[in-house]
Amino acid sequence: MKKTYSYLSISIIIIVAVVLTSIIVLHYNALRSKKGSNSAYPISNVTDAFKALLLKAKNNYIKAITNNKSWSISIDSKFAKELVTNATVLGKNRLQVGDNTYSYAILSLFYNGLKVYNASNASVDGVSIALLPRNKSITYTGCQPSTYRVAVDHNNYTFTFFFCGPMISSYSVYTITENVTNSIYFIEVDVGPWSNLSTVDFLLVKEPGNPS
């Protein structure tokens, strides 16, 4: 009888975990869909929404550190940490991170769960990025892959980000960074809470004359 009870308890836990994971994945897919909610900002004000998102990320970071909740932060690189804590949007398509200035191109931006801008490709300073079509014949659970191709001069760089909803949902700030070359980055910044998620994917190209 005890064994039967244990098996039943384990089965219930597994079912609940699967259901929660499915809900989170569906929420993310709906968020990232081009048929998503109406824009929170007019398209002409994407820059303002970008500024607001980075400020929200910085405030969440400071709040977590102040309240000894560093476990709620997942920043995957030194560059991403500097961007979250010390970035200034100089205007449309220009961003300063520490002592360096970058040109940027936003691929997608959602603020407080609402779509501000979403595209499958973008370019800046002769560098282009494209989100490659996902293989629809493959079913994914848990982590959702997004594969990108960056074209620099005559070279192509391909990489994949895995968005793991169940994991990201527990963080107030979460980043994924790809250092394409020494002067080119692609980064995703996710800012909680999950119920009101803000997220941005953007390409950064260091402008000439900046420190190495």
N, C-alpha and C positions, 0 to 999 in steps of 0.2 A: 504493500500500500504506500509506504514511504517512497519507494522508487517511482511508482506511478505519479505521485504528487510532485516529485522533483522533475520528472520528464515534462509534466504539464506546465510547471512554472517556467522551465527553460523554453518551452515552445511559445508560451505567451510573451516572454521577453523578446525572443527572436522576431515574432510577428510585429510587436510594437516598434522595434528598432527598424524593421523593413518599412513599415508604414510611415514613420517619421522621416526616414531617409527619402522616401518617394515624395513626400510633401515638400521637403526642402529643395529637391531637384526640380520639381515642377514649378516651384516659386521662382527659382533662378532662371529656368528656361523662359517663363513668362516675362520676367524682368528684362532678359536680353533679347526677346523677340522684337523684330522690327514692327510688329503689329501691336506693340505694347501700349501703355497708357499715354495720354496726351502729355505734351511737353510741359515740364514744370516752369520752363523759361522759354521765351521766344528764341528761335534759332539764332537771331542776331546777338543774343546775350549768352552764348555758350561760354565765352570767356568769364563772365560773371559767375556762372554756375561752377566753372572749374576753380575759380578763386574760392568760392564758398566751400567746395568739397575739400580742397587742400587745407583750408582753415579748420574745417570740422575734423580732419585727420589729425592736425597738430593739437587741437584742443583735447581730443580723445586720448592722444598720447600723453599729454601733460597730466590730464586727470588720472589716467591709469598709474603713472609713475608716482604722483602725489599721494594717491590712495593705496599704494603698495599692491597694485593689481597688474604688475608687469606680465603676469600669465595671460592677460587679455590682449597682449600685443604680439603679433608675429610679423617681424620685418626681416626679410631674407638676405639683405645685403647692406653694407656700409653706405653705399650710394643711396639706397631707398630710405635709410634712416635720416641721412642728411636732407633728402628731398622732403620728407614728412615734417622734419623739425625746422628746416631753414630754407624754404623755397619762397620765392617772390615772383608772382606773375607780373611781368613788365608790360604786358599788353597782348593783343592778338598774336599768337604764334611765337612769343618770346618769353623765356622763363629763366630766372637766375637761381642757381643752387650753389650756395656757398660763394666761392670766388669765381665760379664759371657761369657763363651765359649760354643758353641753348635755344635753338629753334625747336618748336614742338608742333606735332600734328596729332589731333585727337581722333581716335578710331571710334570709340563709343563712350558715352557719358550718361549716367543715370544719377539723379539726385533725389534723395528721400523716396526711392522706389519709383520715381517717374522718369520717363525717357526725355532727355534733353537733346541728344544727338546719337545717331547710330549709323555706321557705314561699314562696308566690307573692305574698303581700301582708303588710303590716305598718302600724302607725300609732302615733304618739306625739304628745302635745300638740295634738291636732286636725289633725295633718298625716298623710296616708296615702300609701303608695306601693304600686304593684302592678307585678309583672312581667307584661308582656303576652305572650299566646301567640305563638310563633314560627310563621311561615308554613312549614308542613311540605312544601309543594310546591316549595320552593326548597332546593337542595342547596348547602351551604357547605363550602369547604375552606380550611384555614389559620386564618382569623380567624372566630370565632363571635359573632354579634351577640346582644345582650340588650337589649330595649327596655323602658323603665320609664315609668310615668306617676305623677307626684306631684300630689296634690290639696291646695291651700292655700286655705282659705276657699272662694271660688267660682271659683278659677282652677286650670287644669290645665296642668302642664308635662310635656312628653314629651322624652326623650332616649335615646340608644343608646350602650351600651358595646360595644366590640369586644375580645373576649378572643383574643389571638394566642398560642396555645400555643408554637409554635416560638420566638417571641421571649422570652416570659416564662420559658421553661425555662432561660435563661442567667442569670437574675437571682436574687439572694438576697432582695431586697426589691423589690416592684413595686407601684405604686399607680395607680388611675384615680379622678379626682375630678370631680364635677359640682357646681358652685355654683348650686343651683336658684334661690335668692334670696340677699339679703345675709346672712340669718340661718339658712339651711337648706342643708345639704350632703348629698350621697349619695356614698359612697366605697367602693371595693373595695381591700383590702389583701391581696396575695399574698406569702407568705413561703416561700422554698425551704428545702431542695433540692427539685427537681421530683419526685423519687421519693417524697418524703414531704411533699407540698405542704399548707400551711395557707392557707386563704382565708376572708375574711369580707366580706359586703356589708351595709352598714348606713346608716340615715338618721340625721342629726344635726340637732337643732333648738335654736338658742341660747335659753337661758332668759332671761326678762326681767330687767333690772337689770344685765346684763353690759356691759363696755366695748364701744363700737362698733368 
